[in-house]
Amino acid sequence: MANPTEVRDSARRKANTHFTASEQRDAMVKKELEQERNAFDSRTAKLKALRLAKEAADAEVALKLAASMPPKPIKKKKPATVKAR
């Protein structure tokens, strides 16, 4: 018959191997999630910078276009007339 301490030690070793494997999987999943989050954040920052640059360029073009066009003539309103019944 096996010694009770040997059985207990064997069970403890077996449980520890399962727990360490689970911890390693958890750590790997957390690392992958962090990498995906960082990639998404960097892509978002890049797109935001591109959008802001495009908006600035569009505003500059609009200002140049507005400066090159002659001002619109101001239309004078006709005085109101009263209709006779």
Buried (B, 14 or more C-beta within 10 A) or exposed (E): EEEEEEEEEEEEEEEEEEEEEEEEEEEEEEEEEEEEEEEEEEEEEEEEEEEEEEEEEEEEEEEEEEEEEEEEEEEEEEEEEEEEE
